[in-house]
Amino acid sequence: MDSVLAQERVRAYWDGKPCDSELSDRDRLSREYFLEIERQRYQLQPHIPEVISKIDWRGKRVLEIGSGVGTDARNIIGKGGIYTGINVDRESTEATSRALRAFSLPGTALQCDATSLDFPENTFDVVYSFGVLHHIPEAGKAVAEIHRVLKPGGELLVMLYNRTSINYVVEIMFLRKLGLRILSVPGAIALLRLMGFPREKLERHKELRRRQRRMSVEEWLSRNTDGPDNPYSRVYGAQETADFLTVFRVKSNEVYFFDHRHWGPLGRVLPENVRRVLGRHWGWHRIAYAKKV
């Protein structure tokens, strides 16, 4: 797919469903809406605030690439960061702006393409991007831009989907392919719902399979990360991440997050410490911390 067309599809997709916006049914963009999203995000993924807390944000100029509805933005600002957030789409940008206003927090949210940042060189002390760069078709350009706008010695904290994860190796590349084959069998969707898959997504996968019997590995991956209509996602192993960030000095490259919701009753009975161990060995989130040399 042409990279310009792919990027436009990415923009349109997230414009229709800003990240985490489905986690609350409270009045949209109200304080209660944002608080409910924050509660659910950090309850399921407690490693996010833990990782954020490893950086001293006080007085640092921060750029977040892909702020979603502004949950992590509020956390970073609360820790003293001087905040600017960007999104490729209008709706996420507006949601972050409204979140900052709702909680009377300083900061700026802009609609901007990460592959062409409208900031001078050496502007920021920290760039933070959680789960966004793997959705950018020309991600290499985004990395080059991050390097350009970071000050010498500046910090980068980024999450990429992990290739060597249970979610990718076992679920996406095996179980979901098997599941797709049986979606047309009577009762299959009801059974898969017990495994934690929403009916709406299952029905959509079933419809897409009727339309397109064959798809590339890349298309299959994209459809099985952030929804069946997600246009673009990639995964990164440890060495791929190091190569991806080769212009930086990578200080840590670790994995987190086993999503127990995908394993139905078995996932629900797994103790929290077991989930954490699984996440730290074969987690879906590969989090790299790096510095500009």
C-alpha positions in Angstrom: 0.0 0.0 0.0 1.2 3.5 -0.8 2.6 5.1 2.4 0.6 8.3 1.9 -2.7 6.4 1.5 -1.8 4.2 4.4 -1.1 7.2 6.6 -4.5 8.7 5.6 -6.2 5.5 6.5 -4.5 5.5 9.9 -5.6 9.1 10.5 -9.2 8.4 9.6 -9.3 5.3 11.7 -8.1 7.0 14.9 -10.2 10.0 14.2 -13.2 7.7 14.5 -12.1 6.0 17.7 -9.4 7.8 19.8 -7.4 5.3 21.9 -9.2 4.2 25.0 -12.3 6.2 24.2 -14.4 3.0 24.3 -13.5 2.5 28.0 -16.2 4.9 29.4 -19.9 5.4 28.8 -20.0 8.5 30.9 -20.8 11.9 29.3 -18.3 12.2 26.6 -15.3 14.5 27.4 -16.6 15.2 31.0 -14.3 14.8 34.0 -16.1 11.6 34.9 -15.5 10.3 31.4 -11.7 10.9 31.7 -11.5 9.6 35.2 -13.3 6.3 34.2 -10.9 5.8 31.3 -7.9 6.5 33.6 -9.2 4.0 36.2 -9.7 1.2 33.6 -6.4 1.9 31.7 -4.2 1.8 34.8 -6.1 -1.0 36.4 -5.5 -3.3 33.4 -2.0 -1.9 32.7 -0.4 -0.9 36.0 3.0 -1.0 34.3 2.2 2.3 32.5 2.3 4.6 35.6 5.2 2.5 36.9 7.2 3.1 33.8 6.2 6.8 33.6 7.4 7.1 37.2 11.0 6.1 36.3 11.6 9.4 34.6 12.0 12.7 36.5 9.6 14.9 34.6 10.0 18.1 36.7 10.7 21.2 34.7 11.4 19.2 31.5 9.9 20.1 28.1 7.9 17.0 27.0 6.6 15.9 23.7 4.0 13.1 23.6 3.5 11.5 20.2 -0.1 10.1 20.2 -1.8 11.4 23.3 -5.1 9.6 22.8 -7.6 11.1 25.3 -4.9 12.6 27.4 -4.6 10.1 30.3 -0.9 9.8 30.4 -0.6 13.5 29.6 -2.4 14.3 32.9 0.0 12.0 34.7 3.1 13.6 33.2 1.9 17.1 33.8 1.1 16.1 37.4 4.7 15.1 37.8 5.9 18.5 36.6 6.4 18.0 32.9 6.0 21.0 30.6 3.7 19.3 28.1 3.0 19.3 24.4 1.0 16.4 22.9 0.4 15.7 19.2 -2.0 13.4 17.3 -2.3 12.8 13.6 -6.1 13.0 14.0 -8.5 15.8 15.0 -10.6 13.9 17.5 -7.8 12.7 19.7 -6.3 16.2 19.7 -9.6 17.7 20.8 -10.1 15.0 23.5 -6.6 15.8 25.0 -7.3 19.5 24.9 -10.7 19.0 26.7 -9.0 16.7 29.2 -6.5 19.4 30.1 -9.2 22.0 30.4 -11.4 19.7 32.5 -8.7 19.3 35.1 -7.3 22.9 34.8 -3.9 21.6 33.7 -1.3 23.5 31.7 -0.3 22.0 28.3 -0.8 22.1 24.6 -2.4 19.5 22.2 -1.8 19.9 18.5 -2.8 18.0 15.4 0.5 17.1 13.7 2.1 14.3 11.7 5.0 12.7 13.6 6.9 12.2 10.4 7.1 16.0 9.9 7.2 17.8 13.3 6.7 21.5 13.3 9.3 22.2 16.1 12.9 23.5 15.9 15.9 21.2 16.6 16.8 20.5 20.2 13.4 21.6 21.6 12.4 18.9 24.0 14.0 17.2 27.0 11.8 14.1 26.7 9.8 12.4 24.0 7.1 9.9 25.1 5.1 7.7 22.8 3.1 4.8 24.1 1.8 2.4 21.5 1.9 4.8 18.5 5.0 4.4 16.4 4.0 0.9 15.3 0.9 2.4 13.7 3.0 4.8 11.5 3.7 3.5 8.0 6.9 5.6 7.7 7.9 5.1 11.2 11.6 5.6 10.4 10.8 9.2 9.5 9.1 9.7 12.8 12.2 8.3 14.6 14.4 10.7 12.7 12.1 13.6 13.6 12.2 12.6 17.3 15.9 12.6 17.2 16.0 16.0 15.6 13.7 17.7 18.1 15.3 16.1 21.2 18.1 18.0 22.9 21.5 16.3 23.3 21.1 13.9 26.2 17.4 14.0 25.8 15.3 11.0 26.8 13.0 8.8 24.7 10.4 6.4 26.3 8.5 4.4 23.7 6.2 1.3 23.6 6.1 -0.9 20.6 4.1 -4.1 20.1 6.3 -7.1 20.9 6.9 -9.8 18.3 8.1 -12.4 20.9 4.9 -12.2 22.9 2.1 -14.6 23.8 -0.3 -12.2 22.2 1.5 -12.3 18.8 2.9 -15.8 18.7 0.1 -17.8 20.3 -3.0 -15.6 20.0 -2.7 -13.6 16.7 -0.7 -16.1 14.6 -2.3 -19.3 15.8 -5.5 -19.2 17.9 -7.2 -16.4 16.1 -6.4 -17.9 12.7 -8.0 -21.1 14.0 -10.9 -19.1 15.4 -11.5 -17.4 12.1 -11.9 -20.7 10.3 -14.8 -21.7 12.7 -16.6 -18.4 12.9 -19.3 -19.7 10.4 -20.0 -22.7 12.5 -23.2 -22.4 14.5 -22.5 -21.4 18.1 -18.9 -20.5 17.4 -19.3 -16.8 18.1 -21.1 -17.5 21.4 -18.2 -19.8 22.4 -15.5 -17.3 21.5 -17.3 -14.6 23.5 -16.7 -16.8 26.5 -13.0 -16.4 25.7 -13.4 -12.7 26.1 -13.8 -11.6 22.5 -16.6 -9.0 21.9 -19.5 -10.1 19.6 -19.2 -6.9 17.5 -15.6 -7.6 16.6 -16.2 -11.3 15.9 -19.1 -10.5 13.5 -16.9 -7.9 11.8 -14.0 -10.5 11.4 -16.6 -12.9 9.9 -17.8 -10.3 7.5 -14.3 -9.3 6.4 -13.4 -13.0 5.8 -16.4 -13.4 3.5 -15.1 -10.4 1.5 -11.4 -11.3 1.4 -10.5 -15.0 1.7 -6.7 -14.4 1.6 -4.6 -11.6 3.2 -1.0 -10.9 3.9 0.7 -11.4 7.2 0.8 -7.6 7.6 -3.0 -7.3 6.9 -3.7 -10.1 9.4 -1.6 -8.5 12.1 -3.2 -5.1 11.6 -6.7 -6.5 11.9 -5.9 -8.3 15.1 -4.2 -5.6 17.2 -6.6 -2.6 17.5 -9.8 -3.9 15.9 -10.7 -5.6 12.6 -10.7 -2.4 10.7 -7.4 -1.2 12.0 -5.4 -0.3 8.8 -1.8 -0.6 10.1 0.2 -2.2 12.8 3.7 -3.7 13.1 5.5 -5.7 15.8 9.1 -5.5 17.0 11.5 -8.0 18.6 14.4 -7.0 20.8 16.9 -6.6 18.0 14.3 -5.0 15.7 13.7 -2.4 18.3 17.4 -1.7 18.8 17.8 -1.4 15.0 14.7 0.8 14.8 16.2 3.2 17.4 19.8 2.9 16.2 20.3 6.7 16.2 19.8 6.6 20.0 21.6 4.9 22.8 19.1 2.3 24.1 19.4 1.9 27.8 16.7 -0.6 28.4 14.5 -2.8 26.2 11.9 -4.7 28.3 8.5 -6.3 27.9 5.4 -6.0 30.0 1.7 -6.9 29.9 -0.1 -10.2 29.6 -3.7 -9.4 28.6 -5.6 -12.0 30.6 -9.0 -10.9 29.2 -8.3 -12.9 26.0 -8.2 -16.2 27.9 -11.7 -16.3 29.3 -12.3 -18.1 32.6 -8.7 -19.2 32.7 -7.4 -15.7 32.5 -9.8 -14.5 35.2 -8.6 -17.0 37.8 -4.9 -16.4 37.1 -3.3 -14.7 40.1 -2.0 -11.2 39.6 1.6 -12.2 40.3 1.3 -14.9 37.6 0.0 -12.4 35.1 2.9 -10.1 35.9 5.5 -12.8 35.4 4.0 -13.8 32.1 4.0 -10.1 31.1 7.6 -9.6 32.1 8.7 -12.6 30.0 6.3 -12.7 27.0 4.4 -9.4 27.3 2.7 -7.6 24.4 4.3 -4.2 25.3 8.0 -3.8 24.5 9.1 -0.6 26.2 12.4 1.0 25.3 14.1 3.8 27.1 16.8 5.6 25.2 18.9 8.7 25.1 20.1 11.0 22.3 23.9 11.0 22.2 
